[in-house]
Amino acid sequence: MLPLNVTLSHYKRRDIQEEIIKAAENREVAVRYNDKFGNRPDVLNNPNDILELAKQKATSFHCSEELWRNPLQLSSNIKKHELDELRTGWDLVLDIDCSFYEYSKIAADLVIKALKFNEVKSISCKFSGNKGFHIGIPFESFPGKVGNDETRDMFPDAARKIAFYIKELIKKPLGEKIMEYEKNDFSKIIEKTKENPNKITYHEKNKFGDDIAKLNAEPFLNIDTILISSRHLFRMPYSLHEKSGLVSVPINPDNVLDFKKEDADPKNIKVSEFRFLDKDNVVKGCARKLLMQAFDFSANKEEEINIETKKEFEIPESAMPEDFFPPCIKKLNSGLADGKKRALFVLINFLTSLGWAYDDIEKYLREWNKKNEEPLRENYLVGQLRYHKAQKKKILPPNCNNSMYYVDVGICKPDNLCSKIKNPVSYALRKTFFTRKNVKKNDAQE
């Protein structure tokens, strides 16, 4: 918990107030009071508001990636087409998060290099305030249209595709750079991450045909792809972080590897010449290639997934009973302390893939949310469900080998059938098949 004297001392600075107000232009804002948020939607228009909120024990300020005509018209009940009408654009914010600060720094540097490789000129970066980094690209860097579609209407799909593309682009060099940082001592990484060696290792053949062990950093280092969603918030520049007491300070994207946490101490903060998501110095359209590459890459990957999964199952015409759910979903349904947003994403896609109607899914999710140690806000839960309903294309939940959604959340408790499937949906369908087969067998014997 941040002491009041610390927050007041920081937020009373006029230069800090002005930077926060500048960053809040045309955005929805949420004010945090240590462990809980104030009412949404909110806006910030006046530098004096920052100090007044700090006096009311505000500890940090968060804002939307999306840009709005009037953020105060937002609500949890708003429909997708109404959101699209209110949205004037969106900035791309890639959230790099890892329990190990030095690994996050390596990942941030590689993300910036990957964006430059794709000819993006307007790149900004800031320390998250704790263990990660935010990499930003202003909306003005993207083309106004792709074909006949307005780019402003492509959120969050376009942002997700870009995040996924960049994540895949840096996957191999990230493992190599972390190994280099740890002087090729694999045991150090295992000791730090507490990960199963089999999950963070893959093998490649060298030119002599030998199998060489390589590091897969994906299980312990996350670049947010799935959780990018409408009205998604990020910590504003120069906002304090409740856990660390440090400032989410903008930094020179070329010097990420030189950044030190001491630079984010409130006592040492100087307003940087590098503004996060700087709207005044944008190279317009410079992210066109990035957007096109991300869409092409995503289309190729989706085709691979479709080829792989098409033979396995088709969505059933009627809702599949809970008796056939896999152990992870049953475990998840007992409630969680952490990972609730990831769990919500899994549940919505799992239930729709098994033929559940949206009204029944909403009832299921509301009951599940009551069991969570700290329930998700109802407007977030309902908003995610309605957004999913509005999408034409439905997707499967993440595959079982995506540890971020199962192992990390603490719900992966496999039984004998789990070893034969790749996805929780496949488990339910296969169990249904075997059950029906046994019923027919027993009926024939009688």
NULUMRO-312304 format. One record per residue (C-alpha): z, x, y; residue in three letters. Coordinates in steps of 0.2 Angstrom, whole numbers, plus 5000, padded with zeros to 4 digits. Last residue first. Layout:
BEGIN
ZXYALA
...
This chain:
BEGIN
488548564716GLU
487648734715GLN
486248684727ALA
487548624740ASP
488448794738ASN
486848884742LYS
486348774756LYS
488048804764VAL
487948994761ASN
486248994770LYS
486948894784ARG
488349024786THR
487249174785PHE
486049104798PHE
487449054810THR
488149234808LYS
486449304812ARG
486349194828LEU
488049234834ALA
487849424831TYR
486149434839SER
486949354855VAL
488249494855PRO
486749624855ASN
486249764844LYS
486749704827ILE
487149764809LYS
488649864814SER
489449714821CYS
489349614805LEU
490849714797ASN
492049684812ASP
492049764829PRO
493449754842LYS
492549804858CYS
493549704871ILE
494349844881GLY
493349824897VAL
492750004895ASP
492249974877VAL
491349814881TYR
490349814897TYR
490349994902MET
490050044884SER
488249984884ASN
487950014865ASN
488349824862CYS
486749774872ASN
487049694890PRO
486949504890PRO
485249434887LEU
484049384902ILE
483449224909LYS
481949214920LYS
481749064932LYS
483249104942GLN
484148964950ALA
485348934936LYS
485949124938HIS
486249094956TYR
487248944952ARG
488349034940LEU
488649184952GLN
489149064966GLY
490348964955VAL
491249124950LEU
491249194967TYR
491749034975ASN
493149014963GLU
493949184967ARG
494149284951LEU
495849264942PRO
497149394943GLU
497849424925GLU
496449314919ASN
496849164908LYS
496349044922LYS
494649124923ASN
494349074905TRP
494648894908GLU
493448894924ARG
492148994914LEU
492148864899TYR
492048724911LYS
490548804921GLU
489648844904ILE
489748664899ASP
489048604916ASP
487648744914TYR
487148684897ALA
487348804882TRP
485848854872GLY
486449024865LEU
485549134878SER
486449024892THR
488149074884LEU
487849254883PHE
487049274900ASN
488449184909ILE
489849274898LEU
489149454900VAL
489049434919PHE
490749354920LEU
491449504910ALA
490649624922ARG
491549534936LYS
493149524926LYS
493249714923GLY
495149724924ASP
496649624919ALA
495749514907LEU
495849344898GLY
495949274880SER
494049234882ASN
493649424882LEU
494349444864LYS
493249294858LYS
491749374867ILE
492049544859CYS
492449474842PRO
490749394840PRO
490449204843PHE
490049094828PHE
491548984829ASP
491248954848GLU
489848824843PRO
488048864847MET
487348744860ALA
485748654855SER
483948704856GLU
484248884851PRO
483649034861ILE
482449124850GLU
482949274839PHE
482649444832GLU
480749464833LYS
480749454852LYS
482049584854THR
481149744853GLU
479549684860ILE
480449604874ASN
481549754877ILE
479949874879GLU
479149744890GLU
480649744901GLU
480649934902LYS
478849934908ASN
479149794921ALA
480649894927SER
479750054930PHE
478349964939ASP
479549874950PHE
480550034954ALA
478950124958GLN
478349994970MET
480049994979LEU
480150174980LEU
478350194986LYS
478750065000ARG
480350155006ALA
479550235021CYS
479050065028GLY
479850095045LYS
480650265048VAL
482350205054VAL
483250295068ASN
484150155077ASP
484650055062LYS
485750185055ASP
486250125038LEU
487850245038PHE
487850335055ARG
487650525054PHE
488250595071GLU
489950575063SER
491450505072VAL
492850635069LYS
494250605057ILE
495550745053ASN
497150635055LYS
496350495045PRO
496050615030ASP
494150595025ALA
493750785029ASP
495150835018GLU
494250745003LYS
492950885004LYS
491050875007PHE
490051025003ASP
489050944988LEU
488550805000VAL
487750915012ASN
486050845014ASP
486650665015PRO
487650715031ASN
489250615030ILE
489850445034PRO
491750415032VAL
492650295021SER
494350355027VAL
495750405015LEU
497350315011GLY
496950344993SER
497350174986LYS
497050065001GLU
495550145007HIS
495350155026LEU
493750085035SER
492750215045TYR
491150145037PRO
491349975029MET
491849955011ARG
490449855002PHE
490249674999LEU
489149574988HIS
488649404996ARG
487149394983SER
487349514969SER
487349694964ILE
488449694949LEU
487049734937ILE
486549894945THR
488049994951ASP
487850174947ILE
489250214935ASN
489950374928LEU
490950374912PHE
489850294898PRO
488250354908GLU
488650544907ALA
487550584892ASN
487750764889LEU
486550864878LYS
486750934861ALA
485251044855ILE
484351004839ASP
483251154834ASP
481351134833GLY
480951304841PHE
480351234857LYS
482051134858ASN
482350974850LYS
483450854859GLU
485150784854HIS
486350654862TYR
488150664866THR
489250554877ILE
489550414864LYS
489750534849ASN
491050644859PRO
492250484860ASN
492750484878GLU
494450544885LYS
493550584901THR
494450734906LYS
494750804889GLU
492950764883ILE
492250844898ILE
493251004896LYS
492751004877SER
490951014882PHE
491151184890ASP
489451214897ASN
490151304913LYS
491051134918GLU
489851124933TYR
488351174922GLU
488751034910MET
488950914925ILE
487250974931LYS
486450954914GLU
487050774912GLY
486550724929LEU
484850804926PRO
484550684911LYS
485150524919LYS
484350554937ILE
482750454935LEU
483650314924GLU
484950284938LYS
483550284951ILE
482550154942TYR
484050044938PHE
484650054956ALA
482850014962ILE
482749864950LYS
484449794955ARG
483949804974ALA
482349714970ALA
483249574961ASP
484649554973PRO
483849514985PHE
481949484985MET
481949354998ASP
481949485012ARG
480449565004THR
479349415008GLU
478149384993ASP
476249374995ASN
475949544989GLY
477549644993VAL
477949595010LYS
478949665025GLY
478849845018PRO
480549935015PHE
481250055028SER
481849915039GLU
483049855026PHE
484050015029PRO
484350135014ILE
486150175009GLY
487050294997ILE
488850254994HIS
490050384987PHE
491450384974GLY
493250434971LYS
494250364985ASN
493650325002GLY
491850274998SER
491150435005PHE
489650395015LYS
487750425014CYS
486150385023SER
484350395019ILE
482950355031SER
481550465024LYS
481150395007VAL
479650495000GLU
480050444981ASN
480650624979PHE
481750594994LYS
482550454984LEU
482850564969ALA
483550704979LYS
484850574987ILE
485250514969VAL
485450684963LEU
486750724977ASP
487650564974ALA
487750604955ALA
488550784959ILE
489750704971LYS
490250574958SER
490550714945TYR
491750804957GLU
492650644961TYR
493150614943PHE
493550424940SER
491750384943CYS
490850274955ASP
489150284964ILE
488850124974ASP
487050114979LEU
486850014995VAL
485049944999LEU
485049845015ASP
484549665015TRP
483549555026GLY
483449395037THR
484449295025ARG
484849115031LEU
483349035024GLU
483549125007ASP
485449075007LEU
484848895009GLU
483548914995HIS
484948974984LYS
486148834987LYS
487748844998ILE
489348784989ASN
490348954991SER
489948955010SER
488849045022LEU
488548965039GLN
489749095047LEU
488549225043PRO
487249165056ASN
485549235055ARG
486049345040TRP
485849525034LEU
486349555016GLU
487249715010GLU
488849615015SER
490349685024CYS
492149755020HIS
493549795032PHE
495149885027SER
497049875030THR
497349715040ALA
499249705043LYS
499149575057GLN
499249715070LYS
497749785061ALA
496849625064LEU
497249645083GLU
496649825083LEU
494949775075ILE
494749625086ASP
494749735102ASN
493049805096PRO
492249635098ASN
491049545087ASN
491749545069LEU
491249405057VAL
492049305044ASP
491449205028PRO
492649215020ARG
494549195022ASN
495649355020GLY
495649475006PHE
497049524994LYS
497949684989ASP
498149775005ASN
497649645018TYR
495749645017ARG
494549585030VAL
492949515024ALA
491349525035VAL
489649435033GLU
488349545042ARG
487249515057ASN
488049665066GLU
489549725057ALA
489049915057ALA
489149915076LYS
490849835076ILE
491449965064ILE
490750105074GLU
491550035090GLU
493250015083GLN
493250195077ILE
492750255094ASP
494050155102ARG
495450225091ARG
496750085088LYS
496150065070TYR
496850235064HIS
498550235072SER
498750055068LEU
498250085049THR
499450235047VAL
500950145056ASN
500749995046LEU
500950095029PRO
499550075017LEU
500050005000MET
